[in-house]
Amino acid sequence: MGAALRPHETRHHAMTHIYPLPDSAAPWLEKAQSLLSSVLSVHAQDVDAQGRFPKESLTALADAGFLGLCVPK
């Protein structure tokens, strides 16, 4: 297995996109990475440890417009 991640680190940079994304998706990807760093990963350990619903994450995703995001066929 690979080296353990430090808090707030992700394997995002090692990921490969399965589906090609248009250039217009770049702002959404940047926004998603920002949310991951500033909200989602900050609360993830607490959410997992307490087995609770990640309301902070869902609120941040909604506020950023991700819950209304449409994916074309």
Backbone as CSV, one residue per row, in Angstrom:
resi,resn,N_x,N_y,N_z,CA_x,CA_y,CA_z,C_x,C_y,C_z
1,MET,0.844,-1.188,0.000,0.000,0.000,0.000,0.879,1.237,0.000
2,GLY,0.285,2.358,-0.417,1.019,3.611,-0.480,1.186,4.228,0.894
3,ALA,1.904,5.314,0.908,2.145,6.030,2.160,0.826,6.577,2.697
4,ALA,0.735,6.645,4.003,-0.474,7.166,4.636,-0.617,8.651,4.330
5,LEU,-1.849,9.093,4.174,-2.105,10.497,3.918,-2.137,11.266,5.220
6,ARG,-1.632,12.472,5.184,-1.745,13.358,6.340,-3.134,13.979,6.310
7,PRO,-3.612,14.524,7.450,-4.933,15.160,7.440,-5.029,16.188,6.325
8,HIS,-6.144,16.232,5.676,-6.485,17.175,4.618,-5.771,16.883,3.300
9,GLU,-5.071,15.771,3.174,-4.467,15.393,1.909,-5.437,14.486,1.166
10,THR,-5.341,14.510,-0.131,-6.170,13.626,-0.949,-5.310,12.969,-2.009
11,ARG,-5.863,11.990,-2.633,-5.189,11.345,-3.750,-5.653,11.955,-5.076
12,HIS,-6.278,13.127,-5.012,-6.847,13.770,-6.186,-5.841,13.903,-7.324
13,HIS,-4.642,14.298,-7.016,-3.663,14.559,-8.063,-3.236,13.284,-8.784
14,ALA,-3.459,12.133,-8.175,-3.074,10.874,-8.799,-4.236,10.273,-9.594
15,MET,-5.422,10.878,-9.479,-6.594,10.339,-10.151,-6.549,10.613,-11.652
16,THR,-7.078,9.706,-12.391,-7.242,9.868,-13.826,-8.729,9.931,-14.118
17,HIS,-9.128,10.882,-14.936,-10.537,10.990,-15.290,-10.893,9.898,-16.292
18,ILE,-11.947,9.170,-16.001,-12.395,8.089,-16.871,-13.043,8.667,-18.122
19,TYR,-13.811,9.734,-17.939,-14.509,10.358,-19.054,-13.844,11.701,-19.346
20,PRO,-13.626,11.995,-20.614,-13.028,13.294,-20.937,-13.975,14.422,-20.550
21,LEU,-13.422,15.474,-19.996,-14.230,16.611,-19.582,-13.941,17.797,-20.492
22,PRO,-14.962,18.570,-20.819,-14.725,19.749,-21.643,-14.002,20.826,-20.837
23,ASP,-13.380,21.736,-21.530,-12.679,22.830,-20.851,-13.613,23.627,-19.958
24,SER,-14.885,23.668,-20.311,-15.856,24.412,-19.506,-16.056,23.810,-18.117
25,ALA,-15.584,22.581,-17.902,-15.709,21.939,-16.590,-14.633,22.391,-15.616
26,ALA,-13.591,23.053,-16.107,-12.466,23.455,-15.250,-12.893,24.262,-14.025
27,PRO,-13.781,25.252,-14.162,-14.188,25.995,-12.955,-14.879,25.112,-11.917
28,TRP,-15.668,24.135,-12.380,-16.343,23.222,-11.447,-15.331,22.331,-10.730
29,LEU,-14.325,21.874,-11.461,-13.290,21.045,-10.842,-12.518,21.840,-9.794
30,GLU,-12.203,23.090,-10.114,-11.503,23.949,-9.150,-12.364,24.204,-7.922
31,LYS,-13.648,24.449,-8.146,-14.567,24.685,-7.025,-14.680,23.437,-6.158
32,ALA,-14.740,22.267,-6.796,-14.827,21.009,-6.053,-13.573,20.783,-5.218
33,GLN,-12.404,21.050,-5.793,-11.152,20.877,-5.045,-11.095,21.838,-3.866
34,SER,-11.557,23.053,-4.075,-11.587,24.032,-2.993,-12.508,23.574,-1.861
35,LEU,-13.691,23.071,-2.218,-14.615,22.553,-1.194,-14.026,21.357,-0.462
36,LEU,-13.361,20.502,-1.201,-12.733,19.337,-0.582,-11.723,19.770,0.466
37,SER,-10.904,20.744,0.121,-9.858,21.208,1.031,-10.403,22.015,2.200
38,SER,-11.402,22.866,1.927,-11.843,23.798,2.959,-12.976,23.287,3.840
39,VAL,-13.760,22.334,3.362,-14.927,21.888,4.146,-14.964,20.374,4.306
40,LEU,-15.043,19.659,3.196,-15.296,18.224,3.256,-14.235,17.469,4.038
41,SER,-12.967,17.678,3.723,-11.911,16.931,4.414,-11.727,17.389,5.853
42,VAL,-12.093,18.634,6.137,-11.963,19.162,7.499,-12.877,18.406,8.465
43,HIS,-14.068,18.052,7.992,-15.051,17.403,8.858,-15.112,15.884,8.697
44,ALA,-14.422,15.340,7.724,-14.552,13.914,7.395,-14.218,12.987,8.563
45,GLN,-13.130,13.240,9.252,-12.737,12.356,10.350,-13.774,12.375,11.472
46,ASP,-14.284,13.560,11.791,-15.306,13.674,12.835,-16.596,12.975,12.415
47,VAL,-16.984,13.170,11.159,-18.198,12.523,10.639,-18.057,11.004,10.723
48,ASP,-16.906,10.482,10.304,-16.673,9.038,10.358,-16.630,8.527,11.790
49,ALA,-15.923,9.228,12.657,-15.768,8.777,14.049,-17.107,8.740,14.786
50,GLN,-17.951,9.729,14.506,-19.247,9.800,15.188,-20.355,9.080,14.431
51,GLY,-20.068,8.659,13.209,-21.084,7.987,12.402,-22.288,8.871,12.143
52,ARG,-22.019,10.142,11.909,-23.111,11.091,11.737,-23.222,11.561,10.291
53,PHE,-24.339,12.175,9.973,-24.584,12.711,8.638,-23.702,13.943,8.428
54,PRO,-23.054,14.072,7.279,-22.140,15.200,7.038,-22.879,16.471,6.597
55,LYS,-23.644,17.066,7.508,-24.468,18.220,7.130,-23.636,19.410,6.668
56,GLU,-22.435,19.595,7.234,-21.569,20.695,6.798,-21.198,20.534,5.330
57,SER,-20.895,19.306,4.959,-20.505,19.020,3.580,-21.682,19.218,2.631
58,LEU,-22.842,18.719,2.999,-24.011,18.850,2.144,-24.395,20.317,1.978
59,THR,-24.326,21.083,3.053,-24.630,22.509,2.976,-23.649,23.221,2.054
60,ALA,-22.353,22.906,2.189,-21.337,23.528,1.333,-21.540,23.158,-0.128
61,LEU,-21.864,21.902,-0.394,-22.118,21.471,-1.772,-23.341,22.181,-2.348
62,ALA,-24.388,22.322,-1.549,-25.599,23.018,-2.004,-25.306,24.491,-2.267
63,ASP,-24.604,25.131,-1.351,-24.282,26.554,-1.502,-23.427,26.814,-2.738
64,ALA,-22.605,25.843,-3.111,-21.718,25.997,-4.263,-22.409,25.605,-5.576
65,GLY,-23.632,25.112,-5.492,-24.390,24.778,-6.689,-24.227,23.355,-7.179
66,PHE,-23.587,22.489,-6.398,-23.364,21.120,-6.843,-24.614,20.240,-6.765
67,LEU,-25.564,20.573,-5.913,-26.754,19.731,-5.806,-27.711,19.953,-6.974
68,GLY,-27.542,21.057,-7.659,-28.369,21.330,-8.824,-27.644,21.103,-10.126
69,LEU,-26.467,20.515,-10.057,-25.644,20.279,-11.236,-26.272,19.226,-12.130
70,CYS,-26.397,19.530,-13.383,-26.943,18.581,-14.355,-25.802,17.962,-15.152
71,VAL,-25.896,16.685,-15.393,-24.893,15.980,-16.169,-25.548,15.557,-17.470
72,PRO,-25.014,16.016,-18.602,-25.629,15.646,-19.882,-25.440,14.162,-20.174
73,LYS,-26.323,13.612,-21.025,-26.226,12.210,-21.397,-25.010,11.980,-22.252
